Amino acid sequence: MDLIDEKHTKTMKPPDCREPSPPDVESLAPFFEPRGVAVIGASATPGKLGYGVVYNLLSHGYQGQIYPVNPHLDEVLGRRCYPDIASVPDPVDLAVIIIPAKAVPAVLRACGERGVRGVVALSGGFAETGPEGQRLQEELIRIIHDYNMRLVGPNCVGVMNLHSGLDTTFVGMRPPLGPIAFLSQSGAMGGAAIDWARGRGLGFSYFASLGNTADVTETDIMARLAHDEDTHVIALYIEGFHDGRAFMHTAREVTRTTPILALKVGGTEAGARAVSSHTASLAGSNEAYRAAFKQSGVVAVDTVSQLFGAAQALAYQPPPAGKSVAVLTNAGGPGAIASDALAQLGFELPMPDEAAQAALRAALGPSAQLVNPIDMLGGASSSEYEAASRILLQSSTYDAVIAILVPNSANDPAGVAEALARAASGANKPLYACFMGDVAVREGHKRLHEHRIPPYVFPESAAHALAAACEWQCRRTRARPQPTFPTQATWPARACEIRDDLLAQGRAALTESALHPLLEALDFPVARGELARDPSEAADITKTLGAPVALKIASPQLLHKSDVGGVRLNVKSPQAAAQAFGELVTPIIDAHPEAEIQGVFVQRMAEPGVEVIVGMRRDPTFGPLILVGAGGVYVEILKDVAMRVAPLASDDARDMIRETVVGRLLRGARGRPRADVEALVDLLLRVSDLACSWPELAEFEFNPVLVHPQGRGLTIVDARAILRGEHASR
């Protein structure tokens, strides 16, 4: 029985656990500040993409030289048209290519000969179309390496630098100038976002549609934007990374000063495969991305609305110092919606203190409801919004204020926006505004943008934006040192011998009995045990270990032993062990004739403890993904797990434990004795080191691990592993 899908194991080549090289930021200058741009495939026909690019460069304020290139035209939009890139005069740092895919390699090589340093290939027809397109794209990569060029695309929309006026896209619109950089792997998503941003008054500093990311990636652009004083927030629309480790390495540095927000789509794994371990079934693609984002300081969001809502919050206002929020409203229903959303996101809504209540009463009169939300009632005026907001912003009780306005005949949304701006002036904590509606509040939203107060249409949107800002503030203020990368050089000689022998056997699956000697050689705290091949060996081993013992079927095809009735616990004598051997083996042979039965693993019963799973799955994007959570036979039902990308730091391990429900049990919930959490932290770090230093491992799992009371350590009572396909035969 195949435990791992053949295609999966042969194509899964995750990155090694090595520190990535930093991006070459200087080489990206042509995509930000080129002195001259050649448009290869320029057109004089409105509606053609080659026309749109030249038009955008001419009409959006770009001050460098613009060179249309087309051998069949004399001019485009009043500019001289050149027959080829070789005839284009200096300076030309950037070329935009809009021609059929098969013609691109020759033109790209001509750009290299001409000395062009950067190319944006808008043309489609490459890796996105299948094997032939993939080969064509690989040819582009060889050419840019030959000439030391950088390439954005192919199959992209292009880049915009809103501050320099550079616009190599064919998008028929331009967002306002602002502090948000938007990087999108989807060109259509980028175009839609630009139109939406224009309608909302949301400003961009930079936009890039990166297409197939054959060369330049989000990681490269992020590294360059970290040094851009006009960019305050980076928003990402992600479908996948080529090099997840490089992204994490760069993001750790960038997010120390610049927030990165990420919307990751396509979280389910393409295609189904047989599940070989609990870890594999739990640690999917989306979980790997979420773990990587947490470790590198990136804030993940779930919707496009949340992406830009959070971007506005972090671009316009300081992040909150804590989770205490005041909600100010002129309508009870929206205030209740905001309260529910904030509570679900972990925020607190305390009552105003006595001084704030007195000030609010004086400003709002006797009818206002001075709980939290503070309801000023429907007739609240602009001056009342200003006074109440100022009082709440000055109160030490609150870390943030959300002001909600439902428009009616008694108020003026534009006036309320101006009032909130006056109240927020000089404040050291954020003020968000939720003006509900559409037509009646458009001018109010526009004024809020002008005054850098993030505007929202619905209360829950403001709550999610505040949560994202709070999350970034929390991650920014925590130390996140770059991890160290272990190697097999630290392994004892005996462990290396055992490992080499296991690899030489060519097995895809390693049973507990096969792994046990290696784990002992590496000083993992495993329960003592030995493989018995017949009933008499089972009795002898039991006598040596001392009863009680556990007996477990040993078969590389039956890793989930409990599921096939392959476990006997608390066997109390050698005679009972001999009898249990036959009771285990005979029915399993009958039920699973295809399985190789190596024998029965006889193991000394461990003292009781909290059951935990610790596992690893080698993710194709990020490498080893470490998992911890509630263990035992119900792992996949409970799904109480947390994950991080290896190598781990001790803080990563503690955070993982803290995120799980079983972590509360380990800390002594409901009168239970506190378990040895530090022993579990140490085990997670050691599993992380093992995963990084043994690249042949595809999956690895301890389940259960019994965590004993504090100071008494833990015991690993079951283990299994799967080797990567290129290291294991069938």
Secondary structure, 3 states (H helix, E strand, C coil): CCCCCHHHHHHCCCCCCCCCCCCCHHHHHHHCCCCEEEEECCCCCCCCHHHHHHHHHHHCCCCCEEEEECCCCCEECCEECECCHHHCCCCCCEEEECCCHHHHHHHHHHHHHHCCCEEEECCCCCHHHCHHHHHHHHHHHHHHHHHCCEEECCCCCEEEECCCCEECCCCCCCCCEEEEEEEECCHHHHHHHHHHHHHHCCCEEEEEECCCCCCCCHHHHHHHHCCCCCCCEEEEEECCCCCHHHHHHHHHHHCCCCCEEEEECCCCCCCCCCCCCHHHHHCCHHHHHHHHHHHHCCEEECCHHHHHHHHHHHHHCCCCCCCEEEEEECCHHHHHHHHHHHHHCCCECCCCCHHHHHHHHHHHCCCCEECCCEECCCCCCHHHHHHHHHHHHHCCCCCEEEEEECCCCCCCHHHHHHHHHHHHCCCCCCEEEEECCCHHHHHHHHHHHHCCCCEECCHHHHHHHHHHHHHHHHHHCCCCCCCCCCCHHHCCHHHHHHHHHHHHCCCCEECHHHHHHHHHHCCCCECCEEEECCHHHHHHHHHHHCCCEEEEEECCCCCCHHHHCCEEEEECCHHHHHHHHHHHHHHHHHHCCCCCCCEEEEEECCCCCEEEEEEEEEECCCEEEEEEEECCCCHHHHCCEEEEECCCCHHHHHHHHHHCHHHHHHCCHHHCCCECHHHHHHHHHHHHHHHHHCCCEEEEEEEEEEECECCCCEEECCEEEEECHHHCCC
